[in-house]
Amino acid sequence: MEQLRRCEWCGQRFAVDRRPGRPPKYCRPSHRQRHYEARREAALRGLQPGDVLLTRDQYEAWSDHRYVLETLVEDIVADLEAGATVEDLRAILAGLAGSLRAALDAFPEPAARG
């Protein structure tokens, strides 16, 4: 019987067969290696488990997308208060979906999860 677990590196769900021994924590061997490297690097730099490192470019991209999402939310609230039509709401949702996708795509690949 299979059960689903989340990879400790990427967070993706993967199937695990029930058999003797410890169940795997990673969806692939390379993620196990990346997690080891990240833990080792964090220890060398004196980082705590909750610390997160971003490059300046990653931070600026995240900040830009956050600003876009904040202004989009303000626009949505104003449009709803003004009595937006169904067509307006469809356009608003399409814009929101596009902005959310761009923001999610801008997030960097995790260097460590835990």
Biopython code that builds the backbone (N, CA, C, O; Angstrom):
import numpy as np
from Bio.PDB.StructureBuilder import StructureBuilder

atoms = [
    (1, "MET", "N", (0.836, -1.176, 0.000)),
    (1, "MET", "CA", (0.000, 0.000, 0.000)),
    (1, "MET", "C", (0.882, 1.242, 0.000)),
    (1, "MET", "O", (1.870, 1.306, 0.732)),
    (2, "GLU", "N", (0.528, 2.225, -0.818)),
    (2, "GLU", "CA", (1.296, 3.455, -0.919)),
    (2, "GLU", "C", (0.712, 4.534, -0.024)),
    (2, "GLU", "O", (-0.489, 4.566, 0.242)),
    (3, "GLN", "N", (1.581, 5.407, 0.428)),
    (3, "GLN", "CA", (1.120, 6.596, 1.122)),
    (3, "GLN", "C", (1.859, 7.780, 0.512)),
    (3, "GLN", "O", (2.920, 7.608, -0.088)),
    (4, "LEU", "N", (1.303, 8.984, 0.661)),
    (4, "LEU", "CA", (1.931, 10.177, 0.117)),
    (4, "LEU", "C", (2.676, 10.912, 1.221)),
    (4, "LEU", "O", (2.194, 11.039, 2.346)),
    (5, "ARG", "N", (3.855, 11.387, 0.873)),
    (5, "ARG", "CA", (4.662, 12.214, 1.781)),
    (5, "ARG", "C", (5.087, 13.455, 1.019)),
    (5, "ARG", "O", (5.000, 13.507, -0.208)),
    (6, "ARG", "N", (5.544, 14.448, 1.754)),
    (6, "ARG", "CA", (6.100, 15.655, 1.133)),
    (6, "ARG", "C", (7.621, 15.604, 1.216)),
    (6, "ARG", "O", (8.197, 15.293, 2.259)),
    (7, "CYS", "N", (8.248, 15.913, 0.102)),
    (7, "CYS", "CA", (9.707, 15.964, 0.046)),
    (7, "CYS", "C", (10.182, 17.099, 0.951)),
    (7, "CYS", "O", (9.650, 18.207, 0.887)),
    (8, "GLU", "N", (11.182, 16.829, 1.795)),
    (8, "GLU", "CA", (11.694, 17.847, 2.705)),
    (8, "GLU", "C", (12.492, 18.919, 1.983)),
    (8, "GLU", "O", (12.796, 19.957, 2.572)),
    (9, "TRP", "N", (12.835, 18.695, 0.731)),
    (9, "TRP", "CA", (13.573, 19.695, -0.035)),
    (9, "TRP", "C", (12.643, 20.581, -0.841)),
    (9, "TRP", "O", (12.670, 21.803, -0.692)),
    (10, "CYS", "N", (11.817, 19.982, -1.696)),
    (10, "CYS", "CA", (11.001, 20.776, -2.622)),
    (10, "CYS", "C", (9.542, 20.907, -2.202)),
    (10, "CYS", "O", (8.822, 21.755, -2.729)),
    (11, "GLY", "N", (9.099, 20.077, -1.261)),
    (11, "GLY", "CA", (7.716, 20.150, -0.813)),
    (11, "GLY", "C", (6.726, 19.404, -1.685)),
    (11, "GLY", "O", (5.534, 19.375, -1.380)),
    (12, "GLN", "N", (7.198, 18.803, -2.761)),
    (12, "GLN", "CA", (6.317, 18.068, -3.673)),
    (12, "GLN", "C", (5.891, 16.749, -3.038)),
    (12, "GLN", "O", (6.675, 16.106, -2.340)),
    (13, "ARG", "N", (4.650, 16.353, -3.283)),
    (13, "ARG", "CA", (4.165, 15.067, -2.774)),
    (13, "ARG", "C", (4.719, 13.939, -3.633)),
    (13, "ARG", "O", (4.844, 14.072, -4.851)),
    (14, "PHE", "N", (5.050, 12.822, -2.980)),
    (14, "PHE", "CA", (5.512, 11.641, -3.708)),
    (14, "PHE", "C", (5.019, 10.394, -2.995)),
    (14, "PHE", "O", (4.787, 10.403, -1.786)),
    (15, "ALA", "N", (4.861, 9.324, -3.759)),
    (15, "ALA", "CA", (4.336, 8.066, -3.222)),
    (15, "ALA", "C", (5.453, 7.279, -2.556)),
    (15, "ALA", "O", (6.579, 7.226, -3.050)),
    (16, "VAL", "N", (5.117, 6.665, -1.419)),
    (16, "VAL", "CA", (6.068, 5.850, -0.664)),
    (16, "VAL", "C", (5.428, 4.489, -0.434)),
    (16, "VAL", "O", (4.308, 4.398, 0.069)),
    (17, "ASP", "N", (6.136, 3.443, -0.801)),
    (17, "ASP", "CA", (5.660, 2.092, -0.524)),
    (17, "ASP", "C", (5.862, 1.783, 0.949)),
    (17, "ASP", "O", (6.858, 2.188, 1.547)),
    (18, "ARG", "N", (4.923, 1.072, 1.521)),
    (18, "ARG", "CA", (5.077, 0.636, 2.921)),
    (18, "ARG", "C", (5.935, -0.620, 2.925)),
    (18, "ARG", "O", (5.510, -1.680, 2.464)),
    (19, "ARG", "N", (7.126, -0.487, 3.441)),
    (19, "ARG", "CA", (8.014, -1.627, 3.602)),
    (19, "ARG", "C", (8.850, -1.406, 4.842)),
    (19, "ARG", "O", (8.851, -0.311, 5.404)),
    (20, "PRO", "N", (9.548, -2.411, 5.266)),
    (20, "PRO", "CA", (10.349, -2.261, 6.485)),
    (20, "PRO", "C", (11.397, -1.154, 6.334)),
    (20, "PRO", "O", (11.864, -0.861, 5.234)),
    (21, "GLY", "N", (11.742, -0.564, 7.445)),
    (21, "GLY", "CA", (12.762, 0.482, 7.440)),
    (21, "GLY", "C", (12.142, 1.866, 7.457)),
    (21, "GLY", "O", (10.922, 2.032, 7.426)),
    (22, "ARG", "N", (13.012, 2.839, 7.505)),
    (22, "ARG", "CA", (12.564, 4.222, 7.537)),
    (22, "ARG", "C", (12.013, 4.650, 6.189)),
    (22, "ARG", "O", (12.608, 4.338, 5.157)),
    (23, "PRO", "N", (10.896, 5.356, 6.173)),
    (23, "PRO", "CA", (10.373, 5.848, 4.890)),
    (23, "PRO", "C", (11.263, 6.987, 4.376)),
    (23, "PRO", "O", (11.838, 7.725, 5.175)),
    (24, "PRO", "N", (11.379, 7.133, 3.071)),
    (24, "PRO", "CA", (12.219, 8.196, 2.524)),
    (24, "PRO", "C", (11.640, 9.579, 2.822)),
    (24, "PRO", "O", (10.427, 9.742, 2.951)),
    (25, "LYS", "N", (12.527, 10.571, 2.927)),
    (25, "LYS", "CA", (12.121, 11.946, 3.198)),
    (25, "LYS", "C", (12.145, 12.803, 1.939)),
    (25, "LYS", "O", (11.632, 13.922, 1.935)),
    (26, "TYR", "N", (12.738, 12.280, 0.875)),
    (26, "TYR", "CA", (12.959, 13.068, -0.332)),
    (26, "TYR", "C", (12.383, 12.342, -1.541)),
    (26, "TYR", "O", (12.355, 11.113, -1.593)),
    (27, "CYS", "N", (11.924, 13.130, -2.511)),
    (27, "CYS", "CA", (11.313, 12.522, -3.699)),
    (27, "CYS", "C", (12.360, 11.983, -4.674)),
    (27, "CYS", "O", (12.034, 11.175, -5.543)),
    (28, "ARG", "N", (13.598, 12.416, -4.539)),
    (28, "ARG", "CA", (14.671, 11.903, -5.403)),
    (28, "ARG", "C", (16.010, 12.048, -4.692)),
    (28, "ARG", "O", (16.146, 12.887, -3.802)),
    (29, "PRO", "N", (16.977, 11.260, -5.062)),
    (29, "PRO", "CA", (18.281, 11.310, -4.390)),
    (29, "PRO", "C", (18.963, 12.679, -4.484)),
    (29, "PRO", "O", (19.645, 13.092, -3.547)),
    (30, "SER", "N", (18.786, 13.381, -5.601)),
    (30, "SER", "CA", (19.434, 14.687, -5.737)),
    (30, "SER", "C", (18.896, 15.682, -4.710)),
    (30, "SER", "O", (19.627, 16.569, -4.270)),
    (31, "HIS", "N", (17.621, 15.543, -4.324)),
    (31, "HIS", "CA", (17.064, 16.437, -3.304)),
    (31, "HIS", "C", (17.636, 16.116, -1.925)),
    (31, "HIS", "O", (17.813, 17.010, -1.097)),
    (32, "ARG", "N", (17.914, 14.878, -1.690)),
    (32, "ARG", "CA", (18.575, 14.502, -0.436)),
    (32, "ARG", "C", (19.946, 15.156, -0.367)),
    (32, "ARG", "O", (20.338, 15.688, 0.672)),
    (33, "GLN", "N", (20.677, 15.113, -1.484)),
    (33, "GLN", "CA", (22.008, 15.721, -1.555)),
    (33, "GLN", "C", (21.931, 17.234, -1.397)),
    (33, "GLN", "O", (22.719, 17.808, -0.645)),
    (34, "ARG", "N", (20.988, 17.906, -2.096)),
    (34, "ARG", "CA", (20.840, 19.367, -1.985)),
    (34, "ARG", "C", (20.520, 19.780, -0.548)),
    (34, "ARG", "O", (21.022, 20.797, -0.068)),
    (35, "HIS", "N", (19.681, 18.990, 0.143)),
    (35, "HIS", "CA", (19.332, 19.313, 1.522)),
    (35, "HIS", "C", (20.560, 19.177, 2.425)),
    (35, "HIS", "O", (20.775, 20.008, 3.307)),
    (36, "TYR", "N", (21.347, 18.155, 2.213)),
    (36, "TYR", "CA", (22.580, 17.975, 2.976)),
    (36, "TYR", "C", (23.515, 19.169, 2.752)),
    (36, "TYR", "O", (24.064, 19.719, 3.707)),
    (37, "GLU", "N", (23.692, 19.565, 1.488)),
    (37, "GLU", "CA", (24.575, 20.680, 1.168)),
    (37, "GLU", "C", (24.075, 21.975, 1.811)),
    (37, "GLU", "O", (24.866, 22.761, 2.330)),
    (38, "ALA", "N", (22.767, 22.189, 1.774)),
    (38, "ALA", "CA", (22.194, 23.407, 2.354)),
    (38, "ALA", "C", (22.369, 23.423, 3.873)),
    (38, "ALA", "O", (22.696, 24.463, 4.446)),
    (39, "ARG", "N", (22.157, 22.287, 4.525)),
    (39, "ARG", "CA", (22.351, 22.226, 5.979)),
    (39, "ARG", "C", (23.813, 22.493, 6.345)),
    (39, "ARG", "O", (24.107, 23.198, 7.311)),
    (40, "ARG", "N", (24.707, 21.924, 5.565)),
    (40, "ARG", "CA", (26.138, 22.111, 5.814)),
    (40, "ARG", "C", (26.527, 23.578, 5.620)),
    (40, "ARG", "O", (27.243, 24.145, 6.444)),
    (41, "GLU", "N", (26.061, 24.185, 4.543)),
    (41, "GLU", "CA", (26.359, 25.591, 4.275)),
    (41, "GLU", "C", (25.770, 26.489, 5.361)),
    (41, "GLU", "O", (26.413, 27.446, 5.791)),
    (42, "ALA", "N", (24.556, 26.186, 5.804)),
    (42, "ALA", "CA", (23.922, 26.972, 6.877)),
    (42, "ALA", "C", (24.742, 26.882, 8.160)),
    (42, "ALA", "O", (24.916, 27.882, 8.857)),
    (43, "ALA", "N", (25.239, 25.704, 8.471)),
    (43, "ALA", "CA", (26.048, 25.536, 9.675)),
    (43, "ALA", "C", (27.353, 26.334, 9.566)),
    (43, "ALA", "O", (27.792, 26.931, 10.549)),
    (44, "LEU", "N", (27.975, 26.351, 8.380)),
    (44, "LEU", "CA", (29.210, 27.111, 8.179)),
    (44, "LEU", "C", (28.979, 28.609, 8.335)),
    (44, "LEU", "O", (29.850, 29.325, 8.828)),
    (45, "ARG", "N", (27.803, 29.087, 7.913)),
    (45, "ARG", "CA", (27.483, 30.519, 7.988)),
    (45, "ARG", "C", (26.821, 30.917, 9.300)),
    (45, "ARG", "O", (26.570, 32.099, 9.533)),
    (46, "GLY", "N", (26.538, 29.945, 10.157)),
    (46, "GLY", "CA", (25.923, 30.241, 11.440)),
    (46, "GLY", "C", (24.455, 30.621, 11.336)),
    (46, "GLY", "O", (23.958, 31.388, 12.162)),
    (47, "LEU", "N", (23.755, 30.101, 10.338)),
    (47, "LEU", "CA", (22.343, 30.411, 10.160)),
    (47, "LEU", "C", (21.476, 29.532, 11.048)),
    (47, "LEU", "O", (21.799, 28.371, 11.298)),
    (48, "GLN", "N", (20.390, 30.091, 11.515)),
    (48, "GLN", "CA", (19.425, 29.354, 12.322)),
    (48, "GLN", "C", (18.418, 28.665, 11.402)),
    (48, "GLN", "O", (18.298, 29.050, 10.239)),
    (49, "PRO", "N", (17.692, 27.657, 11.892)),
    (49, "PRO", "CA", (16.740, 26.931, 11.051)),
    (49, "PRO", "C", (15.682, 27.820, 10.394)),
    (49, "PRO", "O", (15.233, 27.509, 9.290)),
    (50, "GLY", "N", (15.274, 28.910, 11.035)),
    (50, "GLY", "CA", (14.242, 29.768, 10.453)),
    (50, "GLY", "C", (14.765, 30.855, 9.529)),
    (50, "GLY", "O", (13.968, 31.596, 8.954)),
    (51, "ASP", "N", (16.079, 30.976, 9.368)),
    (51, "ASP", "CA", (16.654, 32.023, 8.528)),
    (51, "ASP", "C", (16.459, 31.702, 7.054)),
    (51, "ASP", "O", (16.475, 30.543, 6.640)),
    (52, "VAL", "N", (16.275, 32.765, 6.274)),
    (52, "VAL", "CA", (16.090, 32.626, 4.832)),
    (52, "VAL", "C", (17.050, 33.582, 4.141)),
    (52, "VAL", "O", (17.165, 34.741, 4.539)),
    (53, "LEU", "N", (17.728, 33.115, 3.126)),
    (53, "LEU", "CA", (18.641, 33.947, 2.349)),
    (53, "LEU", "C", (18.085, 34.141, 0.949)),
    (53, "LEU", "O", (17.664, 33.188, 0.293)),
    (54, "LEU", "N", (18.090, 35.398, 0.500)),
    (54, "LEU", "CA", (17.702, 35.728, -0.866)),
    (54, "LEU", "C", (18.791, 36.614, -1.454)),
    (54, "LEU", "O", (19.428, 37.386, -0.737)),
    (55, "THR", "N", (19.001, 36.499, -2.753)),
    (55, "THR", "CA", (19.886, 37.447, -3.414)),
    (55, "THR", "C", (19.134, 38.777, -3.533)),
    (55, "THR", "O", (17.911, 38.820, -3.397)),
    (56, "ARG", "N", (19.864, 39.844, -3.784)),
    (56, "ARG", "CA", (19.216, 41.146, -3.952)),
    (56, "ARG", "C", (18.211, 41.094, -5.097)),
    (56, "ARG", "O", (17.114, 41.640, -4.978)),
    (57, "ASP", "N", (18.571, 40.441, -6.209)),
    (57, "ASP", "CA", (17.655, 40.342, -7.350)),
    (57, "ASP", "C", (16.378, 39.593, -6.969)),
    (57, "ASP", "O", (15.283, 40.000, -7.357)),
    (58, "GLN", "N", (16.510, 38.505, -6.216)),
    (58, "GLN", "CA", (15.332, 37.750, -5.785)),
    (58, "GLN", "C", (14.448, 38.594, -4.875)),
    (58, "GLN", "O", (13.224, 38.586, -5.005)),
    (59, "TYR", "N", (15.075, 39.325, -3.948)),
    (59, "TYR", "CA", (14.308, 40.169, -3.043)),
    (59, "TYR", "C", (13.586, 41.279, -3.807)),
    (59, "TYR", "O", (12.413, 41.546, -3.546)),
    (60, "GLU", "N", (14.274, 41.926, -4.743)),
    (60, "GLU", "CA", (13.652, 43.002, -5.509)),
    (60, "GLU", "C", (12.507, 42.484, -6.371)),
    (60, "GLU", "O", (11.479, 43.149, -6.497)),
    (61, "ALA", "N", (12.674, 41.294, -6.971)),
    (61, "ALA", "CA", (11.583, 40.704, -7.762)),
    (61, "ALA", "C", (10.390, 40.410, -6.867)),
    (61, "ALA", "O", (9.250, 40.694, -7.235)),
    (62, "TRP", "N", (10.645, 39.842, -5.693)),
    (62, "TRP", "CA", (9.563, 39.555, -4.750)),
    (62, "TRP", "C", (8.873, 40.844, -4.320)),
    (62, "TRP", "O", (7.645, 40.904, -4.258)),
    (63, "SER", "N", (9.657, 41.869, -4.026)),
    (63, "SER", "CA", (9.111, 43.150, -3.592)),
    (63, "SER", "C", (8.260, 43.782, -4.695)),
    (63, "SER", "O", (7.193, 44.330, -4.417)),
    (64, "ASP", "N", (8.723, 43.708, -5.937)),
    (64, "ASP", "CA", (7.953, 44.247, -7.068)),
    (64, "ASP", "C", (6.617, 43.532, -7.212)),
    (64, "ASP", "O", (5.582, 44.173, -7.390)),
    (65, "HIS", "N", (6.639, 42.221, -7.135)),
    (65, "HIS", "CA", (5.401, 41.448, -7.278)),
    (65, "HIS", "C", (4.461, 41.713, -6.106)),
    (65, "HIS", "O", (3.244, 41.768, -6.281)),
    (66, "ARG", "N", (5.020, 41.873, -4.925)),
    (66, "ARG", "CA", (4.176, 42.178, -3.767)),
    (66, "ARG", "C", (3.468, 43.509, -3.960)),
    (66, "ARG", "O", (2.287, 43.637, -3.638)),
    (67, "TYR", "N", (4.183, 44.504, -4.484)),
    (67, "TYR", "CA", (3.575, 45.813, -4.741)),
    (67, "TYR", "C", (2.433, 45.678, -5.755)),
    (67, "TYR", "O", (1.358, 46.248, -5.564)),
    (68, "VAL", "N", (2.670, 44.930, -6.820)),
    (68, "VAL", "CA", (1.629, 44.729, -7.837)),
    (68, "VAL", "C", (0.401, 44.073, -7.216)),
    (68, "VAL", "O", (-0.726, 44.494, -7.478)),
    (69, "LEU", "N", (0.611, 43.043, -6.392)),
    (69, "LEU", "CA", (-0.512, 42.361, -5.761)),
    (69, "LEU", "C", (-1.243, 43.267, -4.782)),
    (69, "LEU", "O", (-2.471, 43.233, -4.712)),
    (70, "GLU", "N", (-0.512, 44.076, -4.027)),
    (70, "GLU", "CA", (-1.158, 44.998, -3.088)),
    (70, "GLU", "C", (-2.041, 46.003, -3.823)),
    (70, "GLU", "O", (-3.174, 46.253, -3.413)),
    (71, "THR", "N", (-1.526, 46.576, -4.902)),
    (71, "THR", "CA", (-2.334, 47.547, -5.654)),
    (71, "THR", "C", (-3.504, 46.870, -6.346)),
    (71, "THR", "O", (-4.575, 47.464, -6.466)),
    (72, "LEU", "N", (-3.323, 45.653, -6.798)),
    (72, "LEU", "CA", (-4.415, 44.913, -7.427)),
    (72, "LEU", "C", (-5.526, 44.646, -6.413)),
    (72, "LEU", "O", (-6.706, 44.764, -6.743)),
    (73, "VAL", "N", (-5.163, 44.290, -5.195)),
    (73, "VAL", "CA", (-6.168, 44.065, -4.155)),
    (73, "VAL", "C", (-6.931, 45.362, -3.870)),
    (73, "VAL", "O", (-8.153, 45.347, -3.731)),
    (74, "GLU", "N", (-6.216, 46.471, -3.785)),
    (74, "GLU", "CA", (-6.884, 47.759, -3.570)),
    (74, "GLU", "C", (-7.858, 48.071, -4.714)),
    (74, "GLU", "O", (-8.971, 48.540, -4.474)),
    (75, "ASP", "N", (-7.439, 47.810, -5.949)),
    (75, "ASP", "CA", (-8.313, 48.038, -7.098)),
    (75, "ASP", "C", (-9.548, 47.138, -7.051)),
    (75, "ASP", "O", (-10.652, 47.571, -7.382)),
    (76, "ILE", "N", (-9.354, 45.881, -6.638)),
    (76, "ILE", "CA", (-10.474, 44.939, -6.558)),
    (76, "ILE", "C", (-11.484, 45.417, -5.525)),
    (76, "ILE", "O", (-12.689, 45.406, -5.777)),
    (77, "VAL", "N", (-10.996, 45.834, -4.370)),
    (77, "VAL", "CA", (-11.895, 46.324, -3.320)),
    (77, "VAL", "C", (-12.663, 47.544, -3.818)),
    (77, "VAL", "O", (-13.872, 47.642, -3.608)),
    (78, "ALA", "N", (-11.977, 48.466, -4.471)),
    (78, "ALA", "CA", (-12.644, 49.668, -4.991)),
    (78, "ALA", "C", (-13.682, 49.298, -6.048)),
    (78, "ALA", "O", (-14.781, 49.853, -6.052)),
    (79, "ASP", "N", (-13.350, 48.370, -6.945)),
    (79, "ASP", "CA", (-14.298, 47.955, -7.984)),
    (79, "ASP", "C", (-15.514, 47.271, -7.374)),
    (79, "ASP", "O", (-16.638, 47.500, -7.821)),
    (80, "LEU", "N", (-15.306, 46.437, -6.362)),
    (80, "LEU", "CA", (-16.436, 45.773, -5.706)),
    (80, "LEU", "C", (-17.338, 46.777, -5.002)),
    (80, "LEU", "O", (-18.562, 46.661, -5.053)),
    (81, "GLU", "N", (-16.728, 47.771, -4.339)),
    (81, "GLU", "CA", (-17.519, 48.800, -3.664)),
    (81, "GLU", "C", (-18.283, 49.660, -4.661)),
    (81, "GLU", "O", (-19.351, 50.183, -4.343)),
    (82, "ALA", "N", (-17.736, 49.809, -5.871)),
    (82, "ALA", "CA", (-18.387, 50.611, -6.907)),
    (82, "ALA", "C", (-19.463, 49.817, -7.650)),
    (82, "ALA", "O", (-20.136, 50.360, -8.527)),
    (83, "GLY", "N", (-19.630, 48.539, -7.306)),
    (83, "GLY", "CA", (-20.655, 47.717, -7.949)),
    (83, "GLY", "C", (-20.235, 47.199, -9.322)),
    (83, "GLY", "O", (-20.939, 47.398, -10.312)),
    (84, "ALA", "N", (-19.099, 46.544, -9.371)),
    (84, "ALA", "CA", (-18.565, 46.004, -10.632)),
    (84, "ALA", "C", (-19.535, 44.991, -11.238)),
    (84, "ALA", "O", (-20.228, 44.264, -10.526)),
    (85, "THR", "N", (-19.566, 44.963, -12.570)),
    (85, "THR", "CA", (-20.421, 44.016, -13.288)),
    (85, "THR", "C", (-19.744, 42.652, -13.353)),
    (85, "THR", "O", (-18.585, 42.506, -12.964)),
    (86, "VAL", "N", (-20.464, 41.671, -13.839)),
    (86, "VAL", "CA", (-19.903, 40.331, -13.981)),
    (86, "VAL", "C", (-18.712, 40.353, -14.939)),
    (86, "VAL", "O", (-17.708, 39.684, -14.694)),
    (87, "GLU", "N", (-18.817, 41.109, -16.013)),
    (87, "GLU", "CA", (-17.700, 41.203, -16.961)),
    (87, "GLU", "C", (-16.484, 41.855, -16.308)),
    (87, "GLU", "O", (-15.348, 41.437, -16.532)),
    (88, "ASP", "N", (-16.736, 42.888, -15.495)),
    (88, "ASP", "CA", (-15.640, 43.530, -14.771)),
    (88, "ASP", "C", (-14.966, 42.537, -13.823)),
    (88, "ASP", "O", (-13.739, 42.478, -13.743)),
    (89, "LEU", "N", (-15.778, 41.762, -13.111)),
    (89, "LEU", "CA", (-15.235, 40.785, -12.167)),
    (89, "LEU", "C", (-14.413, 39.714, -12.882)),
    (89, "LEU", "O", (-13.387, 39.267, -12.368)),
    (90, "ARG", "N", (-14.862, 39.308, -14.058)),
    (90, "ARG", "CA", (-14.073, 38.329, -14.838)),
    (90, "ARG", "C", (-12.714, 38.908, -15.220)),
    (90, "ARG", "O", (-11.694, 38.227, -15.124)),
    (91, "ALA", "N", (-12.706, 40.157, -15.650)),
    (91, "ALA", "CA", (-11.444, 40.808, -16.018)),
    (91, "ALA", "C", (-10.549, 40.957, -14.793)),
    (91, "ALA", "O", (-9.336, 40.763, -14.873)),
    (92, "ILE", "N", (-11.157, 41.305, -13.659)),
    (92, "ILE", "CA", (-10.401, 41.451, -12.414)),
    (92, "ILE", "C", (-9.766, 40.123, -12.025)),
    (92, "ILE", "O", (-8.584, 40.073, -11.685)),
    (93, "LEU", "N", (-10.551, 39.043, -12.073)),
    (93, "LEU", "CA", (-10.024, 37.723, -11.704)),
    (93, "LEU", "C", (-8.930, 37.269, -12.666)),
    (93, "LEU", "O", (-7.955, 36.646, -12.245)),
    (94, "ALA", "N", (-9.085, 37.575, -13.953)),
    (94, "ALA", "CA", (-8.043, 37.218, -14.922)),
    (94, "ALA", "C", (-6.749, 37.965, -14.599)),
    (94, "ALA", "O", (-5.666, 37.384, -14.656)),
    (95, "GLY", "N", (-6.858, 39.239, -14.264)),
    (95, "GLY", "CA", (-5.674, 40.020, -13.896)),
    (95, "GLY", "C", (-5.038, 39.505, -12.622)),
    (95, "GLY", "O", (-3.815, 39.418, -12.513)),
    (96, "LEU", "N", (-5.880, 39.164, -11.658)),
    (96, "LEU", "CA", (-5.372, 38.632, -10.396)),
    (96, "LEU", "C", (-4.651, 37.307, -10.621)),
    (96, "LEU", "O", (-3.567, 37.083, -10.080)),
    (97, "ALA", "N", (-5.254, 36.430, -11.420)),
    (97, "ALA", "CA", (-4.628, 35.135, -11.689)),
    (97, "ALA", "C", (-3.274, 35.315, -12.381)),
    (97, "ALA", "O", (-2.311, 34.628, -12.038)),
    (98, "GLY", "N", (-3.191, 36.219, -13.340)),
    (98, "GLY", "CA", (-1.923, 36.465, -14.031)),
    (98, "GLY", "C", (-0.861, 37.014, -13.096)),
    (98, "GLY", "O", (0.300, 36.608, -13.155)),
    (99, "SER", "N", (-1.264, 37.945, -12.229)),
    (99, "SER", "CA", (-0.311, 38.532, -11.282)),
    (99, "SER", "C", (0.148, 37.508, -10.254)),
    (99, "SER", "O", (1.322, 37.486, -9.882)),
    (100, "LEU", "N", (-0.759, 36.666, -9.794)),
    (100, "LEU", "CA", (-0.378, 35.624, -8.843)),
    (100, "LEU", "C", (0.586, 34.628, -9.474)),
    (100, "LEU", "O", (1.554, 34.210, -8.840)),
    (101, "ARG", "N", (0.325, 34.248, -10.719)),
    (101, "ARG", "CA", (1.214, 33.304, -11.404)),
    (101, "ARG", "C", (2.606, 33.911, -11.550)),
    (101, "ARG", "O", (3.607, 33.237, -11.306)),
    (102, "ALA", "N", (2.673, 35.177, -11.946)),
    (102, "ALA", "CA", (3.983, 35.839, -12.098)),
    (102, "ALA", "C", (4.710, 35.909, -10.761)),
    (102, "ALA", "O", (5.920, 35.695, -10.701)),
    (103, "ALA", "N", (3.980, 36.209, -9.692)),
    (103, "ALA", "CA", (4.600, 36.282, -8.364)),
    (103, "ALA", "C", (5.114, 34.920, -7.932)),
    (103, "ALA", "O", (6.219, 34.810, -7.401)),
    (104, "LEU", "N", (4.322, 33.887, -8.156)),
    (104, "LEU", "CA", (4.763, 32.537, -7.789)),
    (104, "LEU", "C", (5.963, 32.091, -8.600)),
    (104, "LEU", "O", (6.860, 31.431, -8.076)),
    (105, "ASP", "N", (5.986, 32.448, -9.875)),
    (105, "ASP", "CA", (7.125, 32.086, -10.739)),
    (105, "ASP", "C", (8.405, 32.818, -10.321)),
    (105, "ASP", "O", (9.508, 32.338, -10.581)),
    (106, "ALA", "N", (8.259, 33.976, -9.677)),
    (106, "ALA", "CA", (9.424, 34.760, -9.272)),
    (106, "ALA", "C", (10.088, 34.203, -8.022)),
    (106, "ALA", "O", (11.242, 34.529, -7.746)),
    (107, "PHE", "N", (9.378, 33.363, -7.252)),
    (107, "PHE", "CA", (9.976, 32.817, -6.036)),
    (107, "PHE", "C", (11.104, 31.871, -6.406)),
    (107, "PHE", "O", (10.957, 31.060, -7.320)),
    (108, "PRO", "N", (12.236, 31.965, -5.704)),
    (108, "PRO", "CA", (13.367, 31.099, -6.017)),
    (108, "PRO", "C", (13.129, 29.660, -5.576)),
    (108, "PRO", "O", (12.290, 29.382, -4.719)),
    (109, "GLU", "N", (13.882, 28.765, -6.179)),
    (109, "GLU", "CA", (13.870, 27.362, -5.762)),
    (109, "GLU", "C", (14.393, 27.309, -4.336)),
    (109, "GLU", "O", (15.377, 27.976, -4.016)),
    (110, "PRO", "N", (13.754, 26.530, -3.476)),
    (110, "PRO", "CA", (14.217, 26.511, -2.088)),
    (110, "PRO", "C", (15.624, 25.955, -1.952)),
    (110, "PRO", "O", (16.021, 25.035, -2.667)),
    (111, "ALA", "N", (16.369, 26.536, -1.014)),
    (111, "ALA", "CA", (17.711, 26.032, -0.725)),
    (111, "ALA", "C", (17.692, 25.089, 0.464)),
    (111, "ALA", "O", (18.613, 24.296, 0.660)),
    (112, "ALA", "N", (16.643, 25.183, 1.246)),
    (112, "ALA", "CA", (16.476, 24.272, 2.379)),
    (112, "ALA", "C", (15.059, 24.455, 2.909)),
    (112, "ALA", "O", (14.512, 25.557, 2.877)),
    (113, "ARG", "N", (14.477, 23.383, 3.387)),
    (113, "ARG", "CA", (13.130, 23.445, 3.919)),
    (113, "ARG", "C", (13.109, 22.787, 5.284)),
    (113, "ARG", "O", (12.533, 21.707, 5.412)),
    (114, "GLY", "N", (13.673, 23.348, 6.258)),
    (114, "GLY", "CA", (13.510, 22.734, 7.556)),
    (114, "GLY", "C", (14.752, 22.562, 8.346)),
    (114, "GLY", "O", (14.707, 22.048, 9.464)),
]
sb = StructureBuilder()
sb.init_structure("model")
sb.init_model(0)
sb.init_chain("A")
sb.init_seg("    ")
for serial, (resi, resn, name, xyz) in enumerate(atoms, 1):
    if name == "N":
        sb.init_residue(resn, " ", resi, " ")
    sb.init_atom(name, np.array(xyz, "f"), 0.0, 1.0, " ", f" {name:<3s}", serial, name[0])
structure = sb.get_structure()
